[in-house]
Amino acid sequence: VQLQESGGGSVQSGGSLRLSCTASRLAFDDFAMVWFRQFPGKEREAVACVSATGGYTLYTDSVKGRFTISRDNAKNTLYLQRNSLQPEDTAVYYCAADRVANWYGDTCGLTRVPNYWGQGTQVTVSS
C-alpha cells in the first residue's frame, strides 16, 4: 500500500493550497480517509476526514470553514483544499487510510487510528 501526498510548499498568509493524496495498491473506496497535521515538537492531530463514499465529512474546529476535504474514488485520490491560510497552519500534513468496519455505516472519525499513512508533505505559511 502506498499513499503519496503532493501539493505542499510555501504560501503567504491568506493564500490557498490544495493537497492531494494518491493511493496505490489499496481498495481506496473501502477506506475512510483522513488528513492529519503535525506541528514541530507536537503529536499528529487529525484535521479532517471523509467517509468511503465521500458522503460524510468531519472537521476539527480549528479548520472548519477554511479547509475542505474531498475524494475522487475513480482516481484513487484524496484532496484537502485549504483557504485563508495562516502562519499557524505551518505543519507537515499527512494523509491516512482508515478501514472503518461496514457495520458502522458510511462514516469517518478524527480519533481513530488509521491503517495506513503517507510520508507527509511540508506546508509553510509566511506572514
N, C-alpha and C positions, 0 to 999 in steps of 0.2 A: 504494500500500500504506500502510495506517495501523495502527499498534499504539498503543493507548490504555491507559495504566495508570490504576488508581484504587485507593483504599483506604489511601493513605498518610495520615500525620498524626502526632499526638503520643500517646504512651502512656507509662505509668510502668514502671519496671523490674519484670520478672516478668510483665508483661502479654502480650497476644496481639493480633495483627493479621493480617488476610488481605488480600493484594494480589490484584488482578485485572488482566488484560490482555486486552482485546478486540481482535481483528483484523478488519480490513475490507479488501476488495479483495485478498485473499490466499487462495490454496488452502491453508487452515490445516492440513488433515490431510496435506499433503505436506511439512510442515516440522517438524523438531525445534524445541523452544522452550527458551529459556534465560533465567534470571534472573541479572542482574548487579547489583552494587552498587559505589558509588564513594564513598570517604571523602574529606573535604576535602583537596585537595592531592595526592591519590593517583590512580593509574590505576584504571579499572574492573576488577573481578575477577568472574569467573563464580562463582556460589554453588550453582546447581542447574540441572539440565537434565532434559528429558523427551523421549522419542522421539516420533515422529509418531503412533503409535497409543496412546501412554501406557503401553506395556508395559515400558518400561525407564526407570529414573531414575538420576541420579548426583548426588552432593553433595560439596561441598568439606568438609574435615574440621571446619572451624570452625562449621559449621551442622548437621552430621549429628546426627540425633536431636532437633533443635529445629525445623527447617524441613521442610515437606512440599510438594513440587511436584506439581501435578496439572493435568489439562486436560479440557475438555469439548468434543469436536470438533463436536458438534451445535450448540453455542452459539458456536463460534469463540473460546473463552475459555480463558486460562491462569490458574492460581492459584498463590499461594505463601502457605501457612499458616505463620505464624511464632509460635512459643510461647516462653515463658521469655525474652522479650526483655531485652537488657542495654544499658546506655548505649553500649557499643562496637558495637552494631548500628546506631547512628545513621548514616545514609548516604542517598544518593539511589539508589533502586532502579529498574532498567531491565529491561524485557523485550526479547527479541530473537528473531528467527526465523532458523533455520539450515537451509538446504536440503541435507540430507545425501543424497549420491548413493545410489540404490537398491541398488547392489551392496554397500554397507556393511551392509545389513540395517536392522532396526528398532533404531536406536541413537541416541545423542547424545554430545556431548563438551563438556568445560569449557575446552578450549584452542583450539577452532576460532574462526574469525572469522565472525560471523553475517552474513546478507544484509541484514536489516532491523532497525531499532531503534525503540523507543518513545522518548518525550521525557523519561521519568523521573518519579518521584514521591518526595517527601521523606518520610523516616521519622525521627522524633526520639524517642529513648527517654530519659526523665529518671530520675534516681536518687532 
